């Protein structure tokens, strides 16, 4: 049995016929990529700034985590012999921009700023979760269980929340109530 190297993509849809299901797969892969690219770019803007000084370390950790996700996705695109595209992501970008702008509008109120950050991160996580579920179903439908396993092992955001998300939850929930961990 061939040993799998972490971060490598198993044999994948290069052999898939370019049909509507493959197009749908690529669109959802693009949504995940778009959300992660937005997160990395926007967090980089606030990292180290005075209004976010208390969150500097978890912001940097989240940027690192997100860049690793993006690198893994790049390997999927390479295997697909495709490039990411944000053509179908305009509504997603608008939503994420609205969420991120709201964070800046509250940067003088630490509690509200943190809740806005949680909302922003939760929106990104929801996009990832729903799209990954669809990608796994399509991979199964296309008889490619290897990519379904890869998606679950390497891109599944439900395994670990963002470091920034966990930091903010810990900051406000000393009892670690499960109701907050949505």
C-alpha positions, 0 to 999 in steps of 0.5 A: 500500500502506497503511503500518503504524504500529508498535503498531497492530493490523491488521483483526482478529477482530471479524468472527470468529463467536463459536465455540469456536475464537474462545473458545480464542483469547481464553483463550490471549490472556488467559493471555499477558496474565495472565503479563505483568500478573503480571510487571509487578506483581510486579517493581514490588514488588521494584524499588528494594528493598535485596535487589534493588538490584543488579538495579534497572536490569534490573528497571525495563527489564523492567517497561517492556518488559512494559508495552509488551507489555500496551499492544499486547495492549490494542489486540488486545482493543480490536479484538476488542471484548473485555476481558481476563479472568483467569477461566481463569488460576487455575492459571497465577497459582498457578504464578507466585505459587509461583515469585515467593514462592520468589524472596523466600525466597532473597533472602539468597543472591544466586545462588539468588535469581537462579536463582529469578528466571530460573526465574520469567522462563522460566515466563512466557516458556514460557506466552507462546511456547506461547500465541502459537504457538496464536494464530498457528495459529488466526489462520491457520485463521481466514484472518487472516494479518495477525494472525499477522504482528502476533503474530510481529512485536510479541508474539513473546517469542523475539525478545528475552529480558527485560532482566532475564533477559539481565542475569542470564545475562550476570552468571553466564555470562562465556563466553556458553555457548549451553547456558544460553540455553535 
